């Protein structure tokens, strides 16, 4: 944590103007707050081998590796690649972040 006194000692008198990147910084803060939504689970999904399809409730959402957002309630997650057995799990959204590592086998 930076103490206010040290900031004041190292600063010039405020001229009333905000730095040019202030709007961008505020957008970053708003984005960070939205990323902590308790109704969304951020799932970091990887697979061995990589580049496997990710399906959530039967709909394609991307390929591994990826970060996907899971909203309210339960979801059926399938990670698959041709020639390998699909990885299937039923996941419940609990908020926060999770890591999914699917090891696909023949």
N, C-alpha and C positions, 0 to 999 in steps of 0.2 A: 504494500500500500504506500502511496506517495503522500507525504505530509503536506498539508496546505501551506505551511510556512515556507517550505523549500520551493514550492511553486511561485509564491509571491516574491521571494528573494531573487529568483532567476528570471522574472518576467519584466517586461516593459510596461509602462502605463497603458491601460486598455484604451484604444482609440474609438471603440464602439463598433468596429467592423469585425465580422466573423471571417474565419479563414475560408478560402474558396471551396475547400472540400467538405464544409460543414454538412451540406445536404447529403452527400455520399455517406458520411459517417453516421448520420441519423438513420439513413436507409439500412446500413449495416446493423445498427442496434435494433431496429424494428424487425429485421430479418432474423436476428438471433433470438428475439423474444418469440417470434412465431415458430421457431424450431424447437422451443421448449413446451409446446402445446401438450398438455397431459392426455389429450384424447388421440394423439398420434404416436405410433411406435415407428422409429426409424430403424429399419432392418438392413444391416450390412451383409450382403449375400455374396458368398464365394463358392466355387465348386472345383472339384478335381475330377476330371479335367475342366479347364475354364471354358468359357464361351457356351455355356449351357443355357437353355431357355428357362425363364422364370415365369410361372403362371400363378396368378392369385385368383382364386375362385373361378378357375377355368379360363381366365383372360390373360393373354400375353402382356407382360409389363417390362420386359427387357431381357438382357443376357448377362451372365456372370462375367466379371464381378460387377456389382451394382449396389446402390443404396435405394431402397424402396420405402415408401411410407404406407403403413397399415393403419386404417382408421378404425372406428368403433367395432368392437365385438370380435367374433371368431372369423378366421380365414383359413381356407384350404390352400396351402402353398405346395406347388410341385416344381421341381427342378429336374429337367430332362435333357438328354442328348441322344440322338439316334445311335442305336446299337448298345445302349446301356440301360440298366434298370432305373426307372425314375425314382427320385427321392421325394417322398410325400409326407407332409405333416399338417396337422390341424393346429393353428396357432391362435392364441387369444391376445388381443391388443391390451397391453398393460401400461402403455405410455413409455417414454424414455427411448433407450436404444438397445438393440439386441444384435448379436452376430449369428449368422446362419452359415455353417460350413458343411456343404453337402459333398460327400464322397460317393461318386457314382461308380457302380460296379457292373461287370458284364453279367 
